[in-house]
Amino acid sequence: MSRLVIVSNRVARAEKGSQTSGGLVTGVLDALRENGGIWFGWSGEIAGKKPVEPGIAEADGLTYATVDLTREDYDGYYNGFCNAALWPLLHYRIDLVQFTRRDLAAYQRVNTLFATNLAPMLQPDDLVWVHDYHLIPMAENLRRAGANQRIGFFLHTPFPPLGVLAVLPHHDDLIESLCACDLVGFQTIDDLTAFHDAVVRGAGGEILPDGRVRAFGRTLRAGVFPIGVDTERIAEMAVPAVKSRTLRRFEQGLRDRQLIIGVDRLDYSKGLEHRFKAFASFLERYPENRGRVRFLQIATATRSNVPEYRALRQRLGALAGDIDGRFSDLDWTPIQYLNRSFSPRSLFGFFRLSRIALVTPLRDGMNLVAKEYVAAQDPSDPGVLVLSPFAGAADELTSAVIANPYDPDAVAEALQMAAQMHLEERCERWRAMMEVLRRNDVTAWRESFLRTLLQRN
């Protein structure tokens, strides 16, 4: 197979022993190790001046190539256009979109910087795989720099319908940039349908009978490639995890109460305020659960310098305090709300201990927590996944209990159903979801995308 070149917003320093976080690392590191290649992206460092050339580090037989950003570029590209404009837009929060031409210029400037630094490093038969919304213009800039290699792009977030997308000034430039790729991948059929509509109605392109896209003088492929998890590894890690000192101590503190768990980044797209209110509705409508359940919400703080995120953290703290104040007893507190991170091993242990996982984003590209929770369960006594229909995972995990996060009473009913569900039904639902996870694991995702990228358009 050709050498693989991964391009992502962030590449951690190789000597620290870890790269980026989340599904991206699990999905592509094995492919890089198998075929050799480069991981290219931002170093995470802020420099006083523009870099002359990328920094190169070798580790584990791989090449990590990184570029520093100036403070001006970081503020405009990352804090500005990526997080203040694109992120809310892609998650349908048009009320939070903050657009400035200065930020757009920084976004284009950084993508150009990446492309001009990466292009000389490419070999003729390389496969280039660009990841996520930070780098939508990357393929077009690589073409301008003379790159003729096959270029794929995968969007980890949702892709909104044209009526939402059109809120962003110059959104048509983003569509044109995507069409410079040979393959554009999405998480769900809804995302692909929205892209097709944007190409046809928004850009005057066409969808050919075989599904290929023709627009801006190019023909490309676009498809659905739902990202998976390392299903068997998670299952293996969860078993010893529950025996760790931390998990044993936590389990003792439960005192045989059913554990309901939520694990998310602290982000408005995750629906945490709605979730807290739904949990309060659950305790209000079904008082027999008081003293018999505990809700553990782990919400790792991110983007703490963004005012919306600081305000969200304060509102959640107030909501948790209000719920505890209303329902607590002398020997029971209903909600435990933590703004800290845990190792994957510990999280898988928490998942295995939990009778219910509450995964209720308002909009999510996939949501790997839902899949990790299922993979971590005890096959002889599995828990129940309560899942939002607005998570990409809902397209695959149809045996979950689906509940609309905008309806707190519906989520409360789903929690009650999950809390009372008999073992036979829990096992049946779990087996159906595990079959999907094993079939569509992270390796299948990666291989499917790269196999399609190798096809000639």
C-alpha positions in Angstrom: 0.0 0.0 0.0 1.1 3.6 -0.6 2.6 5.6 2.2 0.0 7.3 4.3 0.1 11.0 5.2 -2.3 12.1 8.0 -3.1 15.8 8.3 -4.9 17.0 11.4 -5.2 20.2 13.4 -3.1 19.0 16.3 -0.1 16.7 16.5 1.3 16.3 20.0 5.1 16.1 20.4 6.3 12.6 19.7 8.6 12.5 22.7 5.6 12.9 25.0 4.4 9.5 24.0 0.9 10.4 22.9 -0.6 12.1 19.9 -4.0 13.7 19.6 -6.9 12.3 21.6 -10.1 10.5 20.7 -11.0 8.3 17.8 -8.6 9.8 15.4 -5.5 8.3 17.1 -7.0 4.9 17.5 -8.2 5.0 13.9 -5.0 5.9 12.1 -1.9 5.0 14.1 -2.1 1.4 13.2 -2.3 2.2 9.5 0.7 4.6 9.8 2.7 1.9 11.6 1.8 -0.7 8.9 2.6 1.4 5.9 5.0 4.0 7.2 4.1 7.7 6.9 3.8 11.2 8.2 1.6 12.8 10.8 1.4 16.5 10.0 -0.3 19.3 11.8 0.0 22.1 14.4 2.6 21.5 17.1 0.4 23.1 19.8 3.1 25.7 20.3 2.7 29.5 19.9 5.8 31.1 18.2 6.9 34.7 18.1 7.2 34.6 14.3 6.1 32.4 11.4 8.1 29.2 11.1 10.6 28.8 8.3 10.1 25.1 8.0 8.2 22.4 9.9 9.8 20.6 12.9 10.5 17.0 12.3 10.6 14.2 14.9 11.0 10.5 14.4 9.4 8.0 16.8 8.3 4.4 16.5 9.3 4.4 12.8 6.9 7.3 12.0 7.6 10.9 11.1 5.8 13.6 13.0 6.0 17.0 11.2 4.6 20.0 13.0 4.2 23.7 12.4 4.0 26.4 15.1 1.4 29.1 14.9 1.8 32.8 15.8 -0.4 34.3 18.4 -2.4 36.2 15.8 -2.9 33.1 13.7 -3.9 31.0 16.7 -6.4 33.5 17.8 -8.0 34.0 14.4 -7.8 30.5 13.1 -8.4 28.3 16.1 -10.2 30.4 18.7 -11.9 32.5 16.0 -13.1 30.8 12.9 -12.8 27.2 14.0 -14.3 27.4 17.4 -16.4 30.6 17.3 -17.8 30.2 13.8 -17.5 26.7 12.4 -18.1 24.6 15.5 -21.4 26.2 16.4 -22.5 26.2 12.8 -21.7 22.5 12.3 -23.7 21.7 15.4 -26.7 23.7 14.3 -26.2 26.5 16.8 -26.5 29.5 14.5 -27.3 31.7 17.4 -23.7 31.3 18.6 -21.9 31.8 15.3 -19.5 34.6 15.5 -18.0 35.5 12.1 -15.4 38.1 11.2 -13.5 38.5 8.0 -10.3 38.7 10.0 -10.9 35.2 11.5 -11.7 33.8 8.0 -8.5 35.3 6.7 -6.5 33.7 9.5 -8.3 30.3 8.8 -7.3 30.5 5.1 -3.8 31.7 6.0 -3.1 28.8 8.4 -4.4 26.2 5.9 -2.1 27.8 3.2 0.8 27.6 5.7 0.1 23.9 6.3 -0.1 23.1 2.7 3.0 24.9 1.6 5.0 23.2 4.3 3.5 19.7 3.6 3.7 19.7 -0.2 7.5 19.4 -0.5 7.4 16.4 1.8 5.0 14.4 -0.3 6.0 11.5 -2.5 4.2 10.8 -5.8 2.2 7.8 -4.6 1.3 9.1 -1.2 -2.2 8.9 0.1 -3.1 12.1 2.0 -5.9 11.9 4.6 -7.1 15.2 6.0 -9.2 15.3 9.1 -11.9 17.6 10.3 -13.4 21.1 10.0 -10.2 22.9 11.0 -8.7 21.9 7.6 -11.5 22.1 5.0 -9.4 24.3 2.6 -6.4 22.0 2.9 -6.9 19.9 -0.2 -7.5 23.0 -2.4 -4.3 24.6 -1.1 -2.3 21.4 -1.7 -3.6 21.4 -5.3 -2.4 25.0 -5.7 1.0 23.9 -4.3 1.2 21.3 -7.1 0.1 18.2 -5.2 -1.4 15.6 -7.5 -1.7 12.8 -4.9 -5.0 11.3 -3.9 -6.5 13.3 -1.1 -9.3 12.2 1.2 -11.1 14.3 3.8 -13.1 13.0 6.8 -15.5 15.2 8.8 -15.8 14.1 12.3 -18.6 16.5 13.1 -22.1 16.7 11.6 -22.6 18.5 8.3 -25.6 20.8 8.5 -28.3 21.3 5.9 -27.9 24.1 3.4 -30.3 26.4 5.3 -28.0 26.3 8.3 -24.8 26.3 6.3 -25.8 29.4 4.4 -25.7 31.4 7.6 -21.9 31.4 7.3 -20.6 34.1 4.9 -18.4 32.5 2.2 -19.8 29.0 2.9 -19.7 28.3 -0.8 -15.9 28.6 -0.7 -15.8 25.7 1.8 -17.9 23.6 -0.5 -15.5 24.3 -3.4 -12.6 23.4 -1.2 -14.1 20.1 -0.3 -14.6 19.3 -4.0 -10.8 19.5 -4.4 -10.6 16.2 -2.6 -10.8 12.8 -4.3 -13.0 11.5 -1.4 -15.1 13.2 1.3 -16.3 11.1 4.1 -19.1 11.7 6.6 -20.4 10.0 9.7 -24.1 9.5 8.7 -26.4 9.4 5.7 -27.9 12.7 6.9 -24.6 14.4 6.6 -23.9 13.0 3.2 -27.4 14.1 2.0 -26.8 17.6 3.3 -23.5 17.7 1.4 -25.2 16.5 -1.8 -27.8 19.2 -1.4 -25.2 21.9 -0.8 -23.4 20.8 -4.0 -26.5 20.7 -6.2 -28.6 23.6 -4.9 -25.8 25.7 -3.4 -23.1 25.2 -6.0 -24.8 24.1 -9.2 -23.1 20.7 -9.2 -24.6 17.3 -9.8 -24.8 13.9 -8.3 -24.0 11.2 -10.9 -26.0 8.0 -11.1 -23.2 6.0 -9.5 -23.1 8.4 -6.5 -20.1 10.4 -7.5 -20.1 14.2 -7.2 -19.3 16.6 -10.1 -18.8 20.2 -9.2 -16.3 23.0 -9.9 -14.8 21.1 -12.8 -13.9 18.1 -10.7 -15.4 14.6 -10.1 -15.0 13.1 -6.6 -16.5 10.5 -4.3 -18.5 11.2 -1.2 -19.7 8.5 1.2 -20.7 7.5 4.7 -17.9 6.0 6.9 -19.1 5.9 10.5 -16.1 5.8 12.8 -15.9 2.9 15.2 -13.9 2.0 18.4 -11.4 -0.7 19.2 -14.2 -2.9 20.4 -12.2 -5.9 21.6 -9.5 -3.9 23.3 -12.1 -1.9 25.3 -13.8 -5.1 26.4 -10.5 -6.5 27.5 -9.5 -3.4 29.4 -12.8 -3.0 31.2 -12.5 -6.3 33.1 -9.4 -5.6 35.2 -10.3 -1.9 35.4 -13.1 -2.5 37.8 -10.6 -4.2 40.2 -8.4 -1.1 40.5 -8.2 0.5 43.9 -10.0 3.7 42.6 -12.9 1.7 41.1 -13.3 -0.6 44.2 -13.5 2.4 46.5 -16.0 4.0 44.2 -18.1 0.9 44.0 -18.1 0.6 47.8 -19.5 4.1 48.0 -22.4 3.2 45.7 -23.8 0.9 48.4 -25.5 -1.3 45.8 -27.2 1.7 44.2 -27.6 1.7 40.4 -25.1 4.0 38.7 -26.1 6.3 35.9 -23.2 7.7 34.0 -22.5 10.5 31.5 -19.1 11.3 30.1 -18.6 14.3 27.8 -16.4 17.2 27.0 -17.9 20.3 28.6 -19.6 21.6 25.5 -23.0 23.1 24.7 -23.5 20.5 21.9 -23.6 17.7 24.5 -26.9 18.8 26.0 -25.7 18.7 29.6 -28.2 21.2 30.9 -31.0 19.3 29.3 -29.6 16.1 30.8 -29.5 17.5 34.3 -33.1 18.7 34.0 -34.2 15.3 32.7 -32.6 13.6 35.6 -34.4 15.9 38.0 -37.6 15.0 36.1 -36.8 11.3 36.6 -36.5 11.8 40.4 -39.6 13.9 40.5 -41.8 11.6 38.4 -40.5 8.3 39.8 -39.7 9.0 43.4 -39.2 5.3 44.1 -35.7 5.8 42.6 -34.6 8.3 45.2 -31.9 6.8 47.3 -31.5 3.9 44.8 -29.6 5.6 42.0 -26.7 7.9 41.6 -25.9 10.0 38.6 -22.2 10.5 37.9 -21.5 13.2 35.2 -17.9 13.6 34.1 -17.6 16.7 32.1 -14.0 17.5 31.1 -13.4 21.2 30.8 -12.3 22.4 27.4 -11.9 25.9 25.8 -11.9 27.5 29.2 -10.9 30.8 27.6 -14.2 31.0 25.6 -16.9 32.9 27.6 -19.7 30.6 26.5 -17.9 27.6 28.0 -17.1 29.3 31.2 -20.8 30.3 31.5 -21.9 26.8 30.7 -19.7 25.4 33.5 -21.2 27.8 36.0 -24.8 27.0 34.9 -24.1 23.3 35.3 -22.6 23.7 38.7 -25.7 25.6 39.8 -28.1 23.0 38.3 -26.2 20.2 40.0 -26.4 22.1 43.3 -30.1 22.7 42.9 -30.8 19.0 42.2 -28.8 17.9 45.2 -30.5 20.5 47.3 -34.0 19.4 46.2 -33.6 15.6 46.4 -30.6 14.7 48.7 -31.1 12.8 51.9 -28.8 12.5 54.9 -27.1 9.4 53.4 -27.6 10.0 49.7 -26.7 12.6 47.1 -28.3 12.1 43.7 -25.7 13.7 41.4 -22.0 13.8 41.4 -20.6 16.3 38.9 -16.9 16.3 38.1 -14.9 18.7 35.9 -11.9 16.5 35.5 -10.5 13.9 33.2 -9.8 10.2 33.8 -7.7 7.7 31.9 -9.4 5.5 29.3 -8.8 2.5 31.6 -10.7 4.2 34.5 -13.5 5.3 32.2 -14.0 1.8 30.9 -14.2 0.6 34.5 -16.8 3.3 35.3 -18.8 2.1 32.2 -18.7 -1.5 33.3 -20.0 -0.6 36.8 -22.8 1.5 35.4 -26.3 0.2 35.0 -27.3 3.1 32.6 -25.3 5.4 30.3 -27.0 8.7 29.5 -25.6 9.9 26.1 -27.9 12.7 25.1 -26.2 15.3 22.9 -28.2 17.9 21.1 -26.1 17.2 18.0 -23.0 15.0 17.6 -21.1 13.7 14.6 -20.8 10.2 16.2 -20.3 10.1 19.9 -17.8 7.3 20.7 -18.7 7.3 24.4 -21.9 5.5 23.4 -19.9 2.8 21.6 -17.3 2.6 24.3 -20.0 2.1 27.0 -21.5 -0.9 25.1 -18.1 -2.4 24.5 -17.1 -2.2 28.2 -20.2 -4.1 29.5 -20.3 -7.4 31.3 -21.9 -9.8 28.8 -23.6 -11.7 31.6 -25.1 -8.5 33.2 -24.9 -5.6 30.7 -26.1 -2.1 31.3 -28.5 0.0 29.2 -27.6 2.7 26.8 -30.0 5.7 26.7 -29.1 7.6 23.5 -30.1 10.8 21.8 -31.4 10.4 18.2 -29.2 13.3 17.3 -25.9 11.4 17.9 -24.5 9.8 14.8 -24.2 6.6 16.9 -28.0 6.3 16.9 -28.0 5.3 13.3 -26.0 2.1 14.2 -27.0 1.4 17.8 -30.7 1.0 17.2 -31.1 -1.3 20.1 -30.4 1.5 22.5 -33.2 3.2 24.3 -33.7 6.3 22.2 -34.9 9.5 23.8 -35.1 13.1 22.6 -33.0 15.4 24.8 -35.3 18.3 24.1 -38.1 16.5 26.0 -37.0 16.0 29.6 -40.0 13.8 30.4 -39.1 11.5 27.5 -35.6 11.1 28.9 -37.0 10.5 32.4 -39.3 7.8 30.9 -36.3 6.2 29.2 -34.3 6.2 32.5 -37.2 4.5 34.2 -37.5 1.9 31.5 -33.7 1.3 31.7 -33.7 1.1 35.5 -36.5 -1.5 35.4 -35.3 -3.5 32.4 -35.0 -7.2 33.0 -31.8 -9.0 32.4 -33.0 -11.0 29.4 -33.9 -7.8 27.5 -30.7 -6.1 28.6 -28.7 -9.0 27.2 -30.6 -9.1 24.0 -30.1 -5.3 23.3 -26.4 -5.5 24.3 -25.7 -8.5 21.9 -27.4 -6.7 19.0 -25.3 -3.6 19.6 -22.0 -5.6 20.1 -22.6 -7.3 16.8 -22.6 -3.9 15.1 -19.6 -2.7 17.0 -17.5 -5.7 16.1 -18.5 -5.5 12.5 -17.9 -1.8 12.2 -14.9 -1.3 14.5 -12.2 1.3 14.0 -10.1 -1.0 11.8 -13.1 -1.5 9.4 -13.7 2.3 9.4 -10.1 3.0 8.4 -9.8 0.3 5.8 -13.1 1.1 4.2 -12.1 4.8 3.8 -8.7 4.1 2.5 -9.9 1.4 0.1 -12.4 3.9 -1.3 -9.8 6.6 -1.6 -7.7 4.3 -3.7 -10.5 4.0 -6.3 -10.1 6.2 -9.4 -12.9 8.7 -9.9 
